[in-house]
Amino acid sequence: MTWASWTTTGIYAGPGGVLTEEVGVIKGDVTVHTTWSDGQAQIAVQYSGASDWFTMSGSPVPCPSEEASRTLHQAIVDAVRDGTEVPVTAAHGAAPPA
């Protein structure tokens, strides 16, 4: 089984925060973690420095490759910073929306 993961800390969630499955919207200083395996990317978020992780709404998403999952992770980090909708199309190798 092939897998990969990325974590980005110290992201200040923009105006809309981050929508999670478990607790709704979280705002403020967050950490984003993406794990890719078996053609899917799982995205989790936590308050930076906390121990609890929450599933980002819409996760998991189909993701064909490790490279595509890295692109997706960065697109999610950028979207969280900007307070915009997470660009799920990035998982399919498309460029994130402008």
C-alpha positions, 0 to 999 in steps of 0.5 A: 500500500502506498501512502503520503501525508502533509501537515501545515501548521500556523494557518489563520482561518479566513473569514468563513473558518473551516467547516468540519463534520464533527463540530461545524465551523472552526476559526482562528489558528489551525493546522491542516493535515492531508493523508493520501492512500488508495486513491483517496485524500483524507483532510483533517483540521485542528486548532493549532496546538490542540490534540483533537482532529476534525474531519474537514467537510467533504473529506475524503475526496477521490485523488488519483495520485500522491502528486495530486494529493500534494496539490490538493493539500496546498489548495486547501491551505490556500483556501483556508487562509483566504476563507474561500471554498475548498477547491475539491477539483484540485484533487483531480489534477485541475488548477485551483480556481482563481 
